Amino acid sequence: MLTYSRGGLVGLGVVLTAITIRSRHKLLGGALLVGAAFLVIALAPGAWMARMDRFIQGDLDQTANQRLVAWGTAWRFSKDYPLMGGGFNVLPNPNVFLRYEPRPLPAI
């Protein structure tokens, strides 16, 4: 939970929300989610809070921006090849990547 992973935080939030929505005990699940969020906010270290605050405000570092561009590229590619995809070696090909790239990659 407190690994400083922004993607992990988003993933955990999405999964827990989906589990709550599909549960028979939605009210209890929602209350537990809210309670857990308050505990995290109250007990998390200041450095973790600062990193997540920058993430929530959209102030992403270059690696996070590169990851978002890569995910967008993979998403756009998958819309053209929804059943079989392209395999592991298709997006490392610069010609394919540039064709599906939603915006230029930020430099490191």
Biopython code that builds the backbone (N, CA, C, O; Angstrom):
import numpy as np
from Bio.PDB.StructureBuilder import StructureBuilder

atoms = [
    (1, "MET", "N", (0.820, -1.199, 0.000)),
    (1, "MET", "CA", (0.000, 0.000, 0.000)),
    (1, "MET", "C", (0.861, 1.258, 0.000)),
    (1, "MET", "O", (0.582, 2.196, -0.746)),
    (2, "LEU", "N", (1.884, 1.287, 0.814)),
    (2, "LEU", "CA", (2.685, 2.507, 0.928)),
    (2, "LEU", "C", (4.052, 2.336, 0.271)),
    (2, "LEU", "O", (5.076, 2.669, 0.868)),
    (3, "THR", "N", (4.069, 1.817, -0.951)),
    (3, "THR", "CA", (5.325, 1.561, -1.648)),
    (3, "THR", "C", (5.768, 2.737, -2.510)),
    (3, "THR", "O", (6.787, 2.637, -3.194)),
    (4, "TYR", "N", (5.046, 3.832, -2.498)),
    (4, "TYR", "CA", (5.318, 5.001, -3.329)),
    (4, "TYR", "C", (4.992, 4.744, -4.797)),
    (4, "TYR", "O", (5.378, 5.534, -5.658)),
    (5, "SER", "N", (4.301, 3.672, -5.093)),
    (5, "SER", "CA", (3.929, 3.350, -6.465)),
    (5, "SER", "C", (2.599, 4.016, -6.804)),
    (5, "SER", "O", (1.557, 3.676, -6.243)),
    (6, "ARG", "N", (2.653, 4.964, -7.726)),
    (6, "ARG", "CA", (1.422, 5.656, -8.125)),
    (6, "ARG", "C", (0.499, 4.722, -8.883)),
    (6, "ARG", "O", (-0.715, 4.746, -8.683)),
    (7, "GLY", "N", (1.068, 3.899, -9.753)),
    (7, "GLY", "CA", (0.261, 2.932, -10.487)),
    (7, "GLY", "C", (-0.384, 1.913, -9.567)),
    (7, "GLY", "O", (-1.526, 1.504, -9.772)),
    (8, "GLY", "N", (0.369, 1.506, -8.541)),
    (8, "GLY", "CA", (-0.183, 0.573, -7.556)),
    (8, "GLY", "C", (-1.349, 1.182, -6.799)),
    (8, "GLY", "O", (-2.338, 0.505, -6.517)),
    (9, "LEU", "N", (-1.231, 2.461, -6.472)),
    (9, "LEU", "CA", (-2.315, 3.150, -5.771)),
    (9, "LEU", "C", (-3.570, 3.213, -6.637)),
    (9, "LEU", "O", (-4.674, 2.944, -6.163)),
    (10, "VAL", "N", (-3.395, 3.569, -7.902)),
    (10, "VAL", "CA", (-4.548, 3.642, -8.809)),
    (10, "VAL", "C", (-5.148, 2.251, -9.000)),
    (10, "VAL", "O", (-6.365, 2.081, -8.931)),
    (11, "GLY", "N", (-4.295, 1.263, -9.241)),
    (11, "GLY", "CA", (-4.776, -0.102, -9.432)),
    (11, "GLY", "C", (-5.529, -0.631, -8.223)),
    (11, "GLY", "O", (-6.589, -1.242, -8.358)),
    (12, "LEU", "N", (-4.976, -0.393, -7.043)),
    (12, "LEU", "CA", (-5.642, -0.833, -5.817)),
    (12, "LEU", "C", (-6.999, -0.153, -5.655)),
    (12, "LEU", "O", (-7.981, -0.793, -5.280)),
    (13, "GLY", "N", (-7.045, 1.134, -5.937)),
    (13, "GLY", "CA", (-8.311, 1.860, -5.835)),
    (13, "GLY", "C", (-9.364, 1.328, -6.799)),
    (13, "GLY", "O", (-10.531, 1.179, -6.435)),
    (14, "VAL", "N", (-8.949, 1.042, -8.029)),
    (14, "VAL", "CA", (-9.888, 0.528, -9.031)),
    (14, "VAL", "C", (-10.387, -0.862, -8.637)),
    (14, "VAL", "O", (-11.585, -1.138, -8.710)),
    (15, "VAL", "N", (-9.478, -1.729, -8.224)),
    (15, "VAL", "CA", (-9.865, -3.092, -7.864)),
    (15, "VAL", "C", (-10.781, -3.095, -6.641)),
    (15, "VAL", "O", (-11.801, -3.784, -6.635)),
    (16, "LEU", "N", (-10.428, -2.336, -5.614)),
    (16, "LEU", "CA", (-11.275, -2.305, -4.418)),
    (16, "LEU", "C", (-12.647, -1.704, -4.712)),
    (16, "LEU", "O", (-13.652, -2.157, -4.162)),
    (17, "THR", "N", (-12.697, -0.701, -5.563)),
    (17, "THR", "CA", (-13.989, -0.123, -5.947)),
    (17, "THR", "C", (-14.822, -1.129, -6.726)),
    (17, "THR", "O", (-16.024, -1.253, -6.491)),
    (18, "ALA", "N", (-14.194, -1.852, -7.657)),
    (18, "ALA", "CA", (-14.925, -2.866, -8.426)),
    (18, "ALA", "C", (-15.449, -3.976, -7.520)),
    (18, "ALA", "O", (-16.580, -4.433, -7.684)),
    (19, "ILE", "N", (-14.629, -4.406, -6.566)),
    (19, "ILE", "CA", (-15.074, -5.446, -5.631)),
    (19, "ILE", "C", (-16.260, -4.942, -4.811)),
    (19, "ILE", "O", (-17.218, -5.681, -4.583)),
    (20, "THR", "N", (-16.199, -3.700, -4.375)),
    (20, "THR", "CA", (-17.295, -3.121, -3.599)),
    (20, "THR", "C", (-18.573, -3.042, -4.424)),
    (20, "THR", "O", (-19.653, -3.365, -3.930)),
    (21, "ILE", "N", (-18.457, -2.620, -5.667)),
    (21, "ILE", "CA", (-19.640, -2.479, -6.528)),
    (21, "ILE", "C", (-20.283, -3.835, -6.798)),
    (21, "ILE", "O", (-21.508, -3.935, -6.859)),
    (22, "ARG", "N", (-19.472, -4.879, -6.961)),
    (22, "ARG", "CA", (-20.005, -6.199, -7.270)),
    (22, "ARG", "C", (-20.426, -6.983, -6.021)),
    (22, "ARG", "O", (-21.009, -8.062, -6.128)),
    (23, "SER", "N", (-20.135, -6.447, -4.864)),
    (23, "SER", "CA", (-20.440, -7.134, -3.616)),
    (23, "SER", "C", (-21.926, -7.047, -3.282)),
    (23, "SER", "O", (-22.635, -6.149, -3.736)),
    (24, "ARG", "N", (-22.375, -8.007, -2.477)),
    (24, "ARG", "CA", (-23.750, -7.943, -1.984)),
    (24, "ARG", "C", (-23.877, -6.930, -0.853)),
    (24, "ARG", "O", (-24.981, -6.493, -0.529)),
    (25, "HIS", "N", (-22.759, -6.561, -0.258)),
    (25, "HIS", "CA", (-22.740, -5.637, 0.881)),
    (25, "HIS", "C", (-22.082, -4.317, 0.466)),
    (25, "HIS", "O", (-21.015, -3.954, 0.962)),
    (26, "LYS", "N", (-22.734, -3.619, -0.444)),
    (26, "LYS", "CA", (-22.164, -2.395, -0.997)),
    (26, "LYS", "C", (-21.969, -1.304, 0.050)),
    (26, "LYS", "O", (-20.946, -0.619, 0.047)),
    (27, "LEU", "N", (-22.908, -1.142, 0.916)),
    (27, "LEU", "CA", (-22.821, -0.096, 1.933)),
    (27, "LEU", "C", (-21.644, -0.359, 2.885)),
    (27, "LEU", "O", (-20.881, 0.553, 3.203)),
    (28, "LEU", "N", (-21.510, -1.591, 3.326)),
    (28, "LEU", "CA", (-20.393, -1.947, 4.200)),
    (28, "LEU", "C", (-19.056, -1.787, 3.472)),
    (28, "LEU", "O", (-18.100, -1.259, 4.039)),
    (29, "GLY", "N", (-18.992, -2.239, 2.229)),
    (29, "GLY", "CA", (-17.769, -2.100, 1.442)),
    (29, "GLY", "C", (-17.394, -0.652, 1.224)),
    (29, "GLY", "O", (-16.222, -0.288, 1.324)),
    (30, "GLY", "N", (-18.390, 0.185, 0.923)),
    (30, "GLY", "CA", (-18.131, 1.615, 0.750)),
    (30, "GLY", "C", (-17.632, 2.256, 2.029)),
    (30, "GLY", "O", (-16.723, 3.084, 2.002)),
    (31, "ALA", "N", (-18.226, 1.873, 3.149)),
    (31, "ALA", "CA", (-17.787, 2.415, 4.437)),
    (31, "ALA", "C", (-16.354, 1.981, 4.746)),
    (31, "ALA", "O", (-15.564, 2.771, 5.262)),
    (32, "LEU", "N", (-16.021, 0.744, 4.437)),
    (32, "LEU", "CA", (-14.654, 0.269, 4.652)),
    (32, "LEU", "C", (-13.657, 0.999, 3.757)),
    (32, "LEU", "O", (-12.554, 1.328, 4.193)),
    (33, "LEU", "N", (-14.043, 1.254, 2.506)),
    (33, "LEU", "CA", (-13.172, 2.019, 1.599)),
    (33, "LEU", "C", (-12.908, 3.417, 2.133)),
    (33, "LEU", "O", (-11.768, 3.881, 2.140)),
    (34, "VAL", "N", (-13.958, 4.085, 2.578)),
    (34, "VAL", "CA", (-13.798, 5.436, 3.114)),
    (34, "VAL", "C", (-12.950, 5.405, 4.381)),
    (34, "VAL", "O", (-12.076, 6.253, 4.563)),
    (35, "GLY", "N", (-13.200, 4.441, 5.252)),
    (35, "GLY", "CA", (-12.409, 4.317, 6.473)),
    (35, "GLY", "C", (-10.941, 4.042, 6.181)),
    (35, "GLY", "O", (-10.060, 4.609, 6.828)),
    (36, "ALA", "N", (-10.674, 3.172, 5.205)),
    (36, "ALA", "CA", (-9.292, 2.875, 4.830)),
    (36, "ALA", "C", (-8.606, 4.105, 4.245)),
    (36, "ALA", "O", (-7.428, 4.348, 4.509)),
    (37, "ALA", "N", (-9.343, 4.883, 3.448)),
    (37, "ALA", "CA", (-8.770, 6.109, 2.873)),
    (37, "ALA", "C", (-8.397, 7.094, 3.979)),
    (37, "ALA", "O", (-7.336, 7.715, 3.923)),
    (38, "PHE", "N", (-9.251, 7.238, 4.969)),
    (38, "PHE", "CA", (-8.933, 8.139, 6.086)),
    (38, "PHE", "C", (-7.721, 7.647, 6.876)),
    (38, "PHE", "O", (-6.886, 8.449, 7.293)),
    (39, "LEU", "N", (-7.620, 6.335, 7.081)),
    (39, "LEU", "CA", (-6.463, 5.791, 7.788)),
    (39, "LEU", "C", (-5.165, 6.036, 7.017)),
    (39, "LEU", "O", (-4.143, 6.401, 7.599)),
    (40, "VAL", "N", (-5.220, 5.831, 5.707)),
    (40, "VAL", "CA", (-4.030, 6.067, 4.892)),
    (40, "VAL", "C", (-3.625, 7.533, 4.962)),
    (40, "VAL", "O", (-2.447, 7.846, 5.132)),
    (41, "ILE", "N", (-4.583, 8.422, 4.833)),
    (41, "ILE", "CA", (-4.275, 9.855, 4.888)),
    (41, "ILE", "C", (-3.718, 10.242, 6.250)),
    (41, "ILE", "O", (-2.821, 11.080, 6.338)),
    (42, "ALA", "N", (-4.235, 9.645, 7.301)),
    (42, "ALA", "CA", (-3.787, 10.002, 8.645)),
    (42, "ALA", "C", (-2.429, 9.403, 9.002)),
    (42, "ALA", "O", (-1.662, 10.018, 9.743)),
    (43, "LEU", "N", (-2.117, 8.204, 8.483)),
    (43, "LEU", "CA", (-0.921, 7.500, 8.926)),
    (43, "LEU", "C", (0.222, 7.465, 7.915)),
    (43, "LEU", "O", (1.325, 7.035, 8.252)),
    (44, "ALA", "N", (-0.020, 7.906, 6.699)),
    (44, "ALA", "CA", (1.017, 7.829, 5.661)),
    (44, "ALA", "C", (2.140, 8.820, 5.936)),
    (44, "ALA", "O", (1.895, 9.911, 6.450)),
    (45, "PRO", "N", (3.375, 8.444, 5.594)),
    (45, "PRO", "CA", (4.497, 9.365, 5.758)),
    (45, "PRO", "C", (4.346, 10.597, 4.871)),
    (45, "PRO", "O", (3.680, 10.554, 3.836)),
    (46, "GLY", "N", (4.964, 11.675, 5.284)),
    (46, "GLY", "CA", (4.873, 12.930, 4.535)),
    (46, "GLY", "C", (5.409, 12.831, 3.123)),
    (46, "GLY", "O", (4.856, 13.435, 2.204)),
    (47, "ALA", "N", (6.487, 12.071, 2.937)),
    (47, "ALA", "CA", (7.057, 11.924, 1.591)),
    (47, "ALA", "C", (6.085, 11.196, 0.662)),
    (47, "ALA", "O", (5.975, 11.542, -0.514)),
    (48, "TRP", "N", (5.376, 10.184, 1.188)),
    (48, "TRP", "CA", (4.393, 9.463, 0.379)),
    (48, "TRP", "C", (3.241, 10.395, 0.002)),
    (48, "TRP", "O", (2.784, 10.407, -1.141)),
    (49, "MET", "N", (2.784, 11.171, 0.977)),
    (49, "MET", "CA", (1.690, 12.115, 0.712)),
    (49, "MET", "C", (2.106, 13.140, -0.337)),
    (49, "MET", "O", (1.309, 13.480, -1.211)),
    (50, "ALA", "N", (3.339, 13.639, -0.268)),
    (50, "ALA", "CA", (3.815, 14.619, -1.244)),
    (50, "ALA", "C", (3.863, 14.007, -2.643)),
    (50, "ALA", "O", (3.471, 14.654, -3.615)),
    (51, "ARG", "N", (4.339, 12.766, -2.752)),
    (51, "ARG", "CA", (4.418, 12.111, -4.069)),
    (51, "ARG", "C", (3.021, 11.886, -4.642)),
    (51, "ARG", "O", (2.791, 12.141, -5.824)),
    (52, "MET", "N", (2.098, 11.416, -3.828)),
    (52, "MET", "CA", (0.742, 11.165, -4.316)),
    (52, "MET", "C", (0.007, 12.476, -4.608)),
    (52, "MET", "O", (-0.818, 12.534, -5.520)),
    (53, "ASP", "N", (0.300, 13.515, -3.846)),
    (53, "ASP", "CA", (-0.333, 14.807, -4.089)),
    (53, "ASP", "C", (0.083, 15.357, -5.450)),
    (53, "ASP", "O", (-0.749, 15.879, -6.193)),
    (54, "ARG", "N", (1.372, 15.241, -5.779)),
    (54, "ARG", "CA", (1.836, 15.684, -7.105)),
    (54, "ARG", "C", (1.157, 14.870, -8.196)),
    (54, "ARG", "O", (0.798, 15.408, -9.243)),
    (55, "PHE", "N", (0.981, 13.579, -7.956)),
    (55, "PHE", "CA", (0.335, 12.694, -8.929)),
    (55, "PHE", "C", (-1.124, 13.091, -9.139)),
    (55, "PHE", "O", (-1.594, 13.161, -10.274)),
    (56, "ILE", "N", (-1.828, 13.347, -8.060)),
    (56, "ILE", "CA", (-3.246, 13.705, -8.147)),
    (56, "ILE", "C", (-3.431, 15.043, -8.851)),
    (56, "ILE", "O", (-4.404, 15.233, -9.581)),
    (57, "GLN", "N", (-2.504, 15.967, -8.635)),
    (57, "GLN", "CA", (-2.587, 17.282, -9.280)),
    (57, "GLN", "C", (-2.138, 17.252, -10.738)),
    (57, "GLN", "O", (-2.264, 18.254, -11.441)),
    (58, "GLY", "N", (-1.616, 16.114, -11.202)),
    (58, "GLY", "CA", (-1.202, 16.001, -12.591)),
    (58, "GLY", "C", (0.240, 16.410, -12.834)),
    (58, "GLY", "O", (0.658, 16.504, -13.988)),
    (59, "ASP", "N", (1.011, 16.658, -11.784)),
    (59, "ASP", "CA", (2.414, 17.029, -11.911)),
    (59, "ASP", "C", (3.236, 15.747, -11.944)),
    (59, "ASP", "O", (3.775, 15.324, -10.921)),
    (60, "LEU", "N", (3.332, 15.127, -13.126)),
    (60, "LEU", "CA", (3.990, 13.841, -13.260)),
    (60, "LEU", "C", (5.432, 14.005, -13.706)),
    (60, "LEU", "O", (5.761, 14.928, -14.452)),
    (61, "ASP", "N", (6.288, 13.105, -13.245)),
    (61, "ASP", "CA", (7.667, 13.136, -13.711)),
    (61, "ASP", "C", (7.741, 12.496, -15.095)),
    (61, "ASP", "O", (6.740, 12.005, -15.616)),
    (62, "GLN", "N", (8.927, 12.507, -15.679)),
    (62, "GLN", "CA", (9.074, 12.042, -17.056)),
    (62, "GLN", "C", (8.776, 10.556, -17.210)),
    (62, "GLN", "O", (8.201, 10.149, -18.220)),
    (63, "THR", "N", (9.151, 9.746, -16.241)),
    (63, "THR", "CA", (8.881, 8.315, -16.376)),
    (63, "THR", "C", (7.388, 8.025, -16.335)),
    (63, "THR", "O", (6.912, 7.135, -17.041)),
    (64, "ALA", "N", (6.646, 8.761, -15.521)),
    (64, "ALA", "CA", (5.193, 8.569, -15.479)),
    (64, "ALA", "C", (4.571, 9.009, -16.803)),
    (64, "ALA", "O", (3.671, 8.344, -17.317)),
    (65, "ASN", "N", (5.040, 10.115, -17.352)),
    (65, "ASN", "CA", (4.530, 10.570, -18.652)),
    (65, "ASN", "C", (4.866, 9.570, -19.750)),
    (65, "ASN", "O", (4.037, 9.314, -20.624)),
    (66, "GLN", "N", (6.076, 8.997, -19.720)),
    (66, "GLN", "CA", (6.439, 7.993, -20.715)),
    (66, "GLN", "C", (5.551, 6.763, -20.601)),
    (66, "GLN", "O", (5.147, 6.184, -21.610)),
    (67, "ARG", "N", (5.253, 6.375, -19.387)),
    (67, "ARG", "CA", (4.384, 5.214, -19.172)),
    (67, "ARG", "C", (2.983, 5.486, -19.727)),
    (67, "ARG", "O", (2.384, 4.611, -20.351)),
    (68, "LEU", "N", (2.466, 6.686, -19.503)),
    (68, "LEU", "CA", (1.137, 7.026, -20.028)),
    (68, "LEU", "C", (1.124, 7.022, -21.554)),
    (68, "LEU", "O", (0.162, 6.561, -22.168)),
    (69, "VAL", "N", (2.187, 7.533, -22.164)),
    (69, "VAL", "CA", (2.277, 7.506, -23.627)),
    (69, "VAL", "C", (2.340, 6.055, -24.120)),
    (69, "VAL", "O", (1.687, 5.707, -25.103)),
    (70, "ALA", "N", (3.118, 5.218, -23.446)),
    (70, "ALA", "CA", (3.226, 3.813, -23.847)),
    (70, "ALA", "C", (1.880, 3.101, -23.714)),
    (70, "ALA", "O", (1.500, 2.323, -24.590)),
    (71, "TRP", "N", (1.160, 3.364, -22.624)),
    (71, "TRP", "CA", (-0.158, 2.753, -22.460)),
    (71, "TRP", "C", (-1.123, 3.238, -23.538)),
    (71, "TRP", "O", (-1.896, 2.450, -24.084)),
    (72, "GLY", "N", (-1.078, 4.528, -23.843)),
    (72, "GLY", "CA", (-1.936, 5.062, -24.904)),
    (72, "GLY", "C", (-1.611, 4.450, -26.248)),
    (72, "GLY", "O", (-2.512, 4.168, -27.039)),
    (73, "THR", "N", (-0.331, 4.240, -26.515)),
    (73, "THR", "CA", (0.083, 3.612, -27.769)),
    (73, "THR", "C", (-0.424, 2.182, -27.833)),
    (73, "THR", "O", (-0.957, 1.761, -28.860)),
    (74, "ALA", "N", (-0.269, 1.437, -26.762)),
    (74, "ALA", "CA", (-0.756, 0.056, -26.728)),
    (74, "ALA", "C", (-2.278, 0.011, -26.882)),
    (74, "ALA", "O", (-2.806, -0.873, -27.555)),
    (75, "TRP", "N", (-2.974, 0.948, -26.268)),
    (75, "TRP", "CA", (-4.440, 0.992, -26.387)),
    (75, "TRP", "C", (-4.856, 1.255, -27.827)),
    (75, "TRP", "O", (-5.748, 0.586, -28.349)),
    (76, "ARG", "N", (-4.222, 2.218, -28.465)),
    (76, "ARG", "CA", (-4.561, 2.535, -29.862)),
    (76, "ARG", "C", (-4.248, 1.364, -30.779)),
    (76, "ARG", "O", (-5.011, 1.087, -31.705)),
    (77, "PHE", "N", (-3.140, 0.672, -30.538)),
    (77, "PHE", "CA", (-2.805, -0.506, -31.333)),
    (77, "PHE", "C", (-3.837, -1.605, -31.125)),
    (77, "PHE", "O", (-4.257, -2.247, -32.087)),
    (78, "SER", "N", (-4.251, -1.828, -29.883)),
    (78, "SER", "CA", (-5.202, -2.906, -29.591)),
    (78, "SER", "C", (-6.572, -2.655, -30.209)),
    (78, "SER", "O", (-7.319, -3.603, -30.452)),
    (79, "LYS", "N", (-6.911, -1.402, -30.467)),
    (79, "LYS", "CA", (-8.196, -1.136, -31.127)),
    (79, "LYS", "C", (-8.157, -1.587, -32.585)),
    (79, "LYS", "O", (-9.194, -1.960, -33.133)),
    (80, "ASP", "N", (-6.989, -1.563, -33.225)),
    (80, "ASP", "CA", (-6.874, -2.050, -34.599)),
    (80, "ASP", "C", (-6.737, -3.570, -34.673)),
    (80, "ASP", "O", (-7.111, -4.172, -35.680)),
    (81, "TYR", "N", (-6.209, -4.194, -33.625)),
    (81, "TYR", "CA", (-5.991, -5.644, -33.590)),
    (81, "TYR", "C", (-6.555, -6.227, -32.295)),
    (81, "TYR", "O", (-5.798, -6.700, -31.448)),
    (82, "PRO", "N", (-7.904, -6.194, -32.134)),
    (82, "PRO", "CA", (-8.490, -6.547, -30.840)),
    (82, "PRO", "C", (-8.419, -8.036, -30.485)),
    (82, "PRO", "O", (-8.355, -8.368, -29.301)),
    (83, "LEU", "N", (-8.426, -8.931, -31.453)),
    (83, "LEU", "CA", (-8.475, -10.349, -31.119)),
    (83, "LEU", "C", (-7.106, -10.956, -30.854)),
    (83, "LEU", "O", (-6.924, -11.658, -29.860)),
    (84, "MET", "N", (-6.163, -10.701, -31.711)),
    (84, "MET", "CA", (-4.860, -11.340, -31.589)),
    (84, "MET", "C", (-3.772, -10.405, -31.087)),
    (84, "MET", "O", (-2.718, -10.869, -30.652)),
    (85, "GLY", "N", (-4.001, -9.116, -31.138)),
    (85, "GLY", "CA", (-2.980, -8.176, -30.701)),
    (85, "GLY", "C", (-1.771, -8.230, -31.597)),
    (85, "GLY", "O", (-1.880, -8.589, -32.769)),
    (86, "GLY", "N", (-0.635, -7.883, -31.072)),
    (86, "GLY", "CA", (0.572, -7.873, -31.878)),
    (86, "GLY", "C", (1.710, -8.654, -31.262)),
    (86, "GLY", "O", (2.766, -8.781, -31.882)),
    (87, "GLY", "N", (1.536, -9.174, -30.086)),
    (87, "GLY", "CA", (2.614, -9.892, -29.427)),
    (87, "GLY", "C", (3.541, -8.938, -28.686)),
    (87, "GLY", "O", (3.307, -7.730, -28.637)),
    (88, "PHE", "N", (4.577, -9.494, -28.124)),
    (88, "PHE", "CA", (5.498, -8.705, -27.311)),
    (88, "PHE", "C", (6.463, -7.869, -28.144)),
    (88, "PHE", "O", (7.014, -6.890, -27.640)),
    (89, "ASN", "N", (6.677, -8.225, -29.391)),
    (89, "ASN", "CA", (7.719, -7.574, -30.178)),
    (89, "ASN", "C", (7.197, -6.526, -31.150)),
    (89, "ASN", "O", (7.983, -5.974, -31.919)),
    (90, "VAL", "N", (5.913, -6.234, -31.145)),
    (90, "VAL", "CA", (5.399, -5.301, -32.151)),
    (90, "VAL", "C", (5.646, -3.841, -31.757)),
    (90, "VAL", "O", (6.050, -3.051, -32.610)),
    (91, "LEU", "N", (5.422, -3.463, -30.522)),
    (91, "LEU", "CA", (5.582, -2.055, -30.150)),
    (91, "LEU", "C", (7.030, -1.612, -29.985)),
    (91, "LEU", "O", (7.296, -0.417, -30.115)),
    (92, "PRO", "N", (7.982, -2.502, -29.707)),
    (92, "PRO", "CA", (9.374, -2.031, -29.754)),
    (92, "PRO", "C", (9.826, -1.638, -31.158)),
    (92, "PRO", "O", (10.845, -0.963, -31.309)),
    (93, "ASN", "N", (9.089, -2.046, -32.177)),
    (93, "ASN", "CA", (9.402, -1.623, -33.543)),
    (93, "ASN", "C", (9.097, -0.131, -33.660)),
    (93, "ASN", "O", (7.943, 0.268, -33.499)),
    (94, "PRO", "N", (10.108, 0.708, -33.939)),
    (94, "PRO", "CA", (9.884, 2.171, -33.959)),
    (94, "PRO", "C", (8.825, 2.618, -34.953)),
    (94, "PRO", "O", (8.080, 3.558, -34.675)),
    (95, "ASN", "N", (8.742, 1.965, -36.107)),
    (95, "ASN", "CA", (7.756, 2.366, -37.118)),
    (95, "ASN", "C", (6.331, 2.144, -36.618)),
    (95, "ASN", "O", (5.458, 2.989, -36.815)),
    (96, "VAL", "N", (6.102, 1.006, -35.974)),
    (96, "VAL", "CA", (4.769, 0.702, -35.444)),
    (96, "VAL", "C", (4.457, 1.633, -34.279)),
    (96, "VAL", "O", (3.360, 2.184, -34.192)),
    (97, "PHE", "N", (5.434, 1.806, -33.381)),
    (97, "PHE", "CA", (5.204, 2.656, -32.213)),
    (97, "PHE", "C", (4.853, 4.073, -32.631)),
    (97, "PHE", "O", (3.911, 4.660, -32.099)),
    (98, "LEU", "N", (5.601, 4.633, -33.581)),
    (98, "LEU", "CA", (5.345, 6.011, -34.006)),
    (98, "LEU", "C", (3.995, 6.162, -34.701)),
    (98, "LEU", "O", (3.372, 7.221, -34.626)),
    (99, "ARG", "N", (3.543, 5.106, -35.375)),
    (99, "ARG", "CA", (2.244, 5.172, -36.052)),
    (99, "ARG", "C", (1.092, 5.257, -35.051)),
    (99, "ARG", "O", (0.091, 5.919, -35.324)),
    (100, "TYR", "N", (1.218, 4.599, -33.900)),
    (100, "TYR", "CA", (0.142, 4.551, -32.920)),
    (100, "TYR", "C", (0.348, 5.478, -31.724)),
    (100, "TYR", "O", (-0.522, 5.577, -30.859)),
    (101, "GLU", "N", (1.463, 6.140, -31.673)),
    (101, "GLU", "CA", (1.801, 7.011, -30.548)),
    (101, "GLU", "C", (0.822, 8.185, -30.454)),
    (101, "GLU", "O", (0.665, 8.923, -31.426)),
    (102, "PRO", "N", (0.152, 8.378, -29.293)),
    (102, "PRO", "CA", (-0.823, 9.471, -29.175)),
    (102, "PRO", "C", (-0.167, 10.846, -29.093)),
    (102, "PRO", "O", (-0.746, 11.833, -29.546)),
    (103, "ARG", "N", (1.035, 10.922, -28.520)),
    (103, "ARG", "CA", (1.786, 12.168, -28.440)),
    (103, "ARG", "C", (3.259, 11.798, -28.263)),
    (103, "ARG", "O", (3.553, 10.682, -27.833)),
    (104, "PRO", "N", (4.172, 12.675, -28.573)),
    (104, "PRO", "CA", (5.593, 12.328, -28.479)),
    (104, "PRO", "C", (6.005, 11.961, -27.048)),
    (104, "PRO", "O", (5.493, 12.507, -26.070)),
    (105, "LEU", "N", (6.928, 11.037, -26.965)),
    (105, "LEU", "CA", (7.466, 10.638, -25.665)),
    (105, "LEU", "C", (8.291, 11.769, -25.072)),
    (105, "LEU", "O", (9.078, 12.383, -25.793)),
    (106, "PRO", "N", (8.143, 12.068, -23.791)),
    (106, "PRO", "CA", (9.025, 13.042, -23.149)),
    (106, "PRO", "C", (10.413, 12.439, -22.999)),
    (106, "PRO", "O", (10.549, 11.244, -22.740)),
    (107, "ALA", "N", (11.430, 13.252, -23.159)),
    (107, "ALA", "CA", (12.812, 12.781, -23.053)),
    (107, "ALA", "C", (13.198, 12.622, -21.583)),
    (107, "ALA", "O", (12.713, 13.345, -20.712)),
    (108, "ILE", "N", (14.073, 11.667, -21.334)),
    (108, "ILE", "CA", (14.570, 11.485, -19.960)),
    (108, "ILE", "C", (15.824, 12.307, -19.791)),
    (108, "ILE", "O", (16.420, 12.311, -18.714)),
]
sb = StructureBuilder()
sb.init_structure("model")
sb.init_model(0)
sb.init_chain("A")
sb.init_seg("    ")
for serial, (resi, resn, name, xyz) in enumerate(atoms, 1):
    if name == "N":
        sb.init_residue(resn, " ", resi, " ")
    sb.init_atom(name, np.array(xyz, "f"), 0.0, 1.0, " ", f" {name:<3s}", serial, name[0])
structure = sb.get_structure()
